[in-house]
Amino acid sequence: MDPKNTDLNLARKHRPKTFSDVVGQEISIKILLNSLYLEKLFPVYLFAGQRGCGKTSTARIFAAAINCQNIENFKKNPKENSIPCLNCESCKAMLNASHPDFIEIDAASHTGVENVRQILESCAYMPVLGRKKIYLIDEAHMLSKAAFNAFLKILEEPPVSALFILATTEIQKFPATVLSRCFQLIFKSINNDDLKKHMLKICSTENINIDENAADLLIQETQGSVRDALNMLEQVRFSQEKISLDLLLKILGKISESEILDLIEIVANGESKKLFPIFESKINENINTQALWDMLVQTIRTLVWIKFGSTKLPIYFNDIQRLNDLAAKFSINDLNHIFKLMWEQEEIFLKTTNKQIFLELLLLEMSQKENKIGNNENFVTKKEQVISTNIIPKQNKELTPNNKAIEPKKENTDNTWIQFVEKINAAGNPFLSSVLSNAKFVQFNPTSKKVEIILVTNNIFMQATINENKSIWQSILNEYYPMAANFEFLESKIIQDKIIEKQEIASDIKPISTQSKINSQTNTINTEKWPTTSLIQNYFPGKIKQGDESK
């Protein structure tokens, strides 16, 4: 901790030495200073937060302040006197890492009960130089269950001369019995503005020349960790005299903002062929596929924020206008579909040996127009698919005008119909909702003032169900189709083809009768007079004959 030691790396060299040096933890620092001013110290403190947010550094500063010999002057006039003062004997010992009353323990390498027993034995001794004997246990979540249990009694009733500070990145691993005995301080991740200001200050001190765009990317990559930011800065500072955005992208194995937006735009336009030139140009470059995956996820997330009107974006982008234009090409459903697809494939992506090929195929799938959410072309219901597999295809089949099949118009949208069905479902009639959910919307005919639909099967029972519940759906239908008076049930082309097929097969079949007496044939051509019989004949070809009344 010698400030004159210039051989240290940036993270150690610029480690905070006073409370004012700590970045982005104003609330936690204020709590600790007030406890020192009021001389109200808790026997056990727990500092929790992500890596590189200042937990251990703050714990050391707090320990130095407790034993600082200038603390009485601080209590009298806190504005004029700061602690730790860095000038007294105790503070100098802390700076030199030689304070006899400050014991720092790495719990990752001291996890057992024996290590805890040594602490319990040593804390019984009085402090030598300071007011308190302070134990800093870093990465305390690594302690074993037995070690935690051994700690319980001393944490609850520690000696007056001892104080414990536990630091951890995973507070959820602590037993509840330990948490209840600690004064907990949660350290937040450093926001980008504070981290950028701090890093540029260090760059100025160390004469490091860095572009502002490169600084923004570097900060974005570190996710609020000061230590990670300084370590990455030190990694790139020796590459060139000036740290540029292009240099940083190459070192990190990332692609530029414009290139990632190009990929997303190709997906939005469904222009999958344009992906191949990009794949070819990047195949020999040192692209970090995991970083590219993360960039895609973060960019899609940013587009979702824009769709919901957010002005503060989750990650930094230079070209905000292009980002807004790109967001306009997607619907919320499109973006949710991409999110869901990437989440479903992420586990496979992490396990695959060739991640670049996997990512290429995934981008191709996302860019296929027929796979885009909301695209209802070539729509076939499951029931129609089953029926179609049982049909022998006929060539050059012509339909008569009266039997012309109706197909859904591809240009019509189903959004209004979907909203109507959802409203019916909320009305509390599950059977009606099921019938309408499986029906295929064709169009609203303003001439007849009817909504034309195709049922899964042309079932009279289903039509009757809809007609009997008109009191339920009539008012709801008018909300979404204001001029609609009723439904018109159309016949799907697949079912119509089946009927024609069956009729042709029936014409070639000569019924075999074992009766000695030929029964007279009943004429059932009139479908209005014989609706049920006609429907049966459509699916079970044959001829209807009168029975022998003498039997």
N, C-alpha and C positions, 0 to 999 in steps of 0.2 A: 504493500500500500504506500510505498515511498513515492511522493509526487515528483521527486527529482529523477526517478528511474525512467529513462526514455526508451528502454528496450522492451517495454510492455506493449502488447497489442492495443488497438484503439479502445476496445471494450473495457479493458482493465485500466488503461491509462486515464480514461475519462469517466471512471466510475464515480458517482456522487460521493462527496465527503461531508456535505452539510444538507440540511433539510431543503434549502433553497435550490440545490442542484438537482433534486429529484424531479423528474419530468412527468407531468400529467396525473399526479396523485394528490391533488390539493386537499380533498376531504380527509383522507387518511393522515396526511401530514398535520392538518389542523387539529385533529383529534389527539394525536401524540403530543403536539406542542402544548395544548391545553392541559393535558394530564400532567405534563412536567411543570407547567406554571402553577397549577393547583396542588401539585405534589400528591396526586391521586394515582398511584400505580397499581395495576392489576398483577397478580402473581404469575399468570400465564397468558401470553398473547399468541394468537394464531394469525399469521399473514398468509392469505390465499390469493392466488391469481395465476394467470398464464405465465409462460416463460418470458423472461426479459422485461418484465413490467416494473421491477425495482423492489421486490420483496426482501431479498437478502441484503441489498445495499441499504434499504431503509432500516432494517433490523440492526445493522452495524452502526448506523448513524444514531439510532435511538439508544443503543447500548452505550455509545460514546457520550451522548448527552446526559444520560442518567449519572454517569460517573465523572462528568466534567466538573472541574473545580470552580468554574465560573457560574454555576447554576444559581447561586444566591443572588448574584448581580442580575441574572436574567429574571428572577422572580420580582425583583424591585423595579426593573425597567426593561421589559421584554423588547421594546422597540429599539433601544440603544445597544442592548447586549444580546448576542445570538449564541446559541449552543448547538452543537459542540463548538468551542472557541478555537480549537486546533492549535492552541499555544501552550496550554497547561501541560503538566507532566502526564496526566492521564490521557489526554487527547493525543499527545505525541506517541505514547505507547500503543494506542489504537491504530494510529497511522503506520506504525512500524510492525504491526501484527505481533506485538510482544506484551500485550496487557495481561498481567497475571490473573485478573478477575473476569476475563472474557474467554469463554471456552466455546469454540465452534465445532460442531460435530456433523459429519455427513452421514445421515441415516441410511443412505444407500449401501454403505460399506460397514455400518455398525447397527445391524438389525436385531441382534439377539438380546436375550435377557441379561447376559453377562455384561454387555455394554451399558445397559440401563442401571445395573447394580453398581457399576463404577461411578456413574453420575450421582446416584443416591448417596454413596459414601462420601464423595468429594464435596457435595453441596452442604454438608454439615459444618464445614470449615468457614470461618469468617473471612470476608474480603481483605485483601492485602493493601491495595492502592485506592480503590474506589469505595462507593457507598454500598454497592450490590455486587454479588457474584452472579454473572449473567451467562446463561447457557443458550446458545443459538443452535437449534437442531434443524438443519436444512434437509429438504425432501423427506419430511417427517412421515409421510404416508407410506414410506418403505419399511417402517418398523413392523416387526411381526406382531401377531395377535398377542402372543405371550408377553412381548416387550411392552405393548400398550397397557396390558393388564398390570404389569409391574409398575408402570408409571402412574396409575390412577391415584394412589394414595398421596404421593408426593406432589402431584398436580393439584389435588384438592387442598392440601395443607402443607405448602412448601415452607421452608424456614424463612424467617423474616429477612434474612440477608441474601436470599436467592431469588432470582427471577428467570423465568423460562420464556423463550420466543421460539415458536414452531413455524416453519415456513414450508409451504406445500403448493404444488400445482394441481393436486387432485384431492380436494377436500372431501369428495364423496366417499373416499376410502377410509375416512376416519370413523372409528366407533362413536356412536352417539354419546356414550359415557364420557369420552374424552372431549368431544365438542362442547358438552354442557359445562365443562370446567374451564373453558377458554374464553378470553375476550377476542372476538373474531373481527378482523379487518379484511375486507375484500378489496383487492387491488385490481382496478380495471385495466383493460388493454389501452395503450397510448393511442389517442386519435391521430390521424394523419397530419393535421396542421401542426400540432405540438411536436410530433416526431420529426417533421420536415424542418421546422425551425431549429430544433436541437442539432440535427445532423448537419445542416448548412453552417451552423456556428462552429462545429468541430472541423468541418472542411476548411473554413476560413482560418482557424487556428493552425491546422496542419498543412496549409497551402495545397489543398487538393482542389483541382479544377473539375467541376462536374456540371453538366447541363441540367437545367431545371426539369426538363422532361425525363431525363435519366433519374434524377432524384425522386420524382413522383413515382416512377416504376419501381425503383428500389424500395421505397417506403411501402408501396402497395404489396410487394412480395413478402415483406416481413410481418405483416398482419399485426401491427401494434407492438412489436418486440424491439426495444432499443438495442439489446445485445445482438440480435440477428441483423439489424440494420447496419450496425458498426462492423460486424464481422464480414458482411457482404461488401460493404464499402472498402474494407481493407483487401478483400479478395480481388476487386477490380482496379484498385488504385495503381497497381504495379503493371497493368497491361499496357496502358498508354499514358501519355502526359495529360491528356484530357479525357475524362469519362463521358462518352457520348451515349445517346440512346441506342444506336446501332451496336456499339461495342457491348453494352449491357445485355441486349437481346441475344447476341451470339454467345456470351458467357453463360447466360441462363438457359440457352437452348429454346428460346421462345420466338414466336413470330410477332410481327408488328401489329399495332392497332388496326391499321388499314387492311392488313391481310386477314385478320380474324373477322373483320366486318365484311370483307369480300366473301368469305366462306358462308357467313350467315345470310348474306344477300342471295347467294346462289341457291341456298336452301329455300329461302322465301320465294324465289322466282321459279323453283322447280327445274333449274337448268343444270341437270346432273352432268352433262357432257363437259361443262366448263370446269368441273372439279379435277379432271385428269391433267390438264396443263399445270395446275397448282401442285398436284401430287408429284409430277415429274420434276418440277423445279426444286422441290424440297426433299427429294428422296436421298440425295447425297449430303444434305446438311445435317448438322448435329441437333436435330429437333427433339426436345424433351416431350414425349407423347403425353406423359402425365400432366405436364404444364399446359399443353395444348388442350387436354380434356378439361382442366380446371378453368382455362380461359373461355372455353365454349360455355361451360355452366355459368360462369360469372356474367358473361355477355347476355345470355338468355335471361338471367335473373334481372339484369339491368333493364332489358327491354320490357319485362313485366312491370317493373317499377314505373317506367315511362308510361305504359298503357294505363296505369292507375293514377296518372297525373302527378307523380312525385317529381319534385325539382332537385332534391338532394339525392344523388346517385350513390349506390353502394360502393362502386369502384370508380377510379379516375379515368375519364376519357377526354381527349383533346377535341375531337370532331363531334360536338354535341348535335349539330344540325343533321349530320348523316345518321347519327344514332336515332334521332327523332323520325327521320324519313324511313329508316329501316323498321322501326316499331310500327309505323302505319301500315306496313305490308303484312303484318301478322294480326290474327285475332287472338284473344286470350286463350281460346281453345287450342289454337295452333301451338302457342308457347307451352301450354300445359302438356300437350301431347309430346313435344320434344323433351320437356323435363322428365316426363314419365318414362319415355323411351330410354333416356340416358341413365336414369336411376335403375331401371330393370337390367340394363346391360353393364352397369358399373362393376359388379362382382365378377362377371366374365372378363371384362377388360383388365382388371387387376391380376387375374390369373393367367391370361394368355401370354404366350412367349413372344409373339410378334404383335406388339400393340399398334404399330403404325398401320399394318394391313387391316386390323380390326377397326381402327378409327376411320380408315378410308371407306370401308364397307358400310359403317354406320352413317357416315355423311351421305353416301349414295342413297341409302334407304330413306333418310330424312328428306332428301331433295326430290324423291319420286313424287310426282303430282298425285298419283292414284293413292298414295299412302297418307297424304295430308289430311288432317282432321277437317271435318266439315264437307268433304268431297263425297257426294252421294251418287256418282255416276255408276252405271252397271249394278244398281242395287237389286239384290234378289234376296227374298226372305228365306229363312232356313227351310220352311215348309215347301216353298217353291223349288228349292234345290233338291229336296228329296224326291219330289214329283218328277222333276226333269230327268233324273237318272233312270227312271223306269219307262221312258218314252223312246220308241224306235223312231229315229229321225226320218222324215219324209222329204223328198226333194220336189221342188216346183209346186209346192202346195199353195193354192190360192184360196183366200177366204171370200165368201160371199159378202155383199154389203151388210146384210143383216147380222152376220156372224163375225164381223171385223173386230179383231182384238184391240184393246186399248192399252197402250204402254204409257208409263209415267213420263212426263216431259222432263228432259234432263235439265233444262234451264231453270226449272222451278226450284225454289229453296224450300227446305223442310223445317226451317227454324220456327216459323209461326205455328206449324202443325205440332212440332215437338212441345212448344209452350202450351198449346191447347190440351194435349194429352196429359201433360204434367198437372194442369189445372183440374182435369177430370179425375186424375188419380187422387188429388187432394180432396175431392168432393166425397170420397168415402165409399165408392162402389167399385170394388176390386175386379169384378167380372167384366163390367163395362169397360173399365180401364184396360184390362187385358186384351179385350177384343179390339179396341181402338189403337192400342200400342202396337199390335201386330199388323194393323192395316197399313197399306202403303198410300200416302198422299199423292194424288196426281195433279190436281189444279182446282182453283175456284173458278167456276163458270159463271161470269156475270150475266149471261143471257138467261140461263135457267135458274140463276140464283141458288145454285147447289154446289156443295163441296164434293168433288169426285174422288172416290177412294177405291182401292182394291183390297178386298179381304184376303186373308191367307188362303182360305178355300171359299168358294162361292156357296156358303152354307146358309140355308134359309133360317136356321136357328140363330146364327150370328146376326143376320139382318133383323130378325125379330127382336133380339136382345137390344139392339140399337134403337129400334123404333119404339119399343116399350118404355125405354128410359129417356124419351125425348124431353121430358120435363127437367131432367138433370142437365143434359148437354146443350139444350137450345140457347139459354141465356149466355152460357160460356162460349158457345160457337159464335154468337153475335159480337162478343168482345174482340175476337181475333179476325172474324170475317163479317163485318157489320151488315152486309147485304144478304148473307146466307140464310136460306129458309129451311134447307134440309140437306141430307146426303144423297148422292147418287152412287150406287154400287156398280162398279165396272168390273169387267172380267179380264183377268191378266192373260197375256199371250201364252204363257206356259200352260195354264189350265185349259185355255181354248184349244191349244194344239193337242192336249191329252184327249179332250172330248172328241175331236175330229179323228184322231188315231183310233180310238175305241169304236167309233161309229163305222170306220172303214173295215176294221177287223171283224166287227159284228156282221157286216154285209157279206163277208166271205164264209161265215160259219153257218152250217146247216144243222139245226137242232135235231138231236136224236131222241125219239120217244119210244119207250117200251110199251106204251099203251096200244091196245088193239084198236081203240076208237080214237080217231083224230079229232081233237077238240077244236072248237072254233077260236080264231084269233081275235083278241080285243084291240080295237084301235085306240092307242094312247098318244097319238101325235099332238092332240090339243093339250099343250102344257098348262094352260090356265085351268082346265078341267081336271087334269091329272098331274099336279105339281110334284108330289112326292114320288109317284111312279116314274116320271120323266127323269128326276134326279137320280133315282136308283139305276135307271137304264144307262145314264151317262157313265157310271162307274162300274156297272155289272151288265155288259152287253148281252142281249138276248131278246126273246119275244114273249109277250104276255098272253097267256091263253086262259080261257075260262075252264073252271074245274067241272068235273062230271057231277051234276047235282044228284044223280041216283046213288052215288057212293056215300 
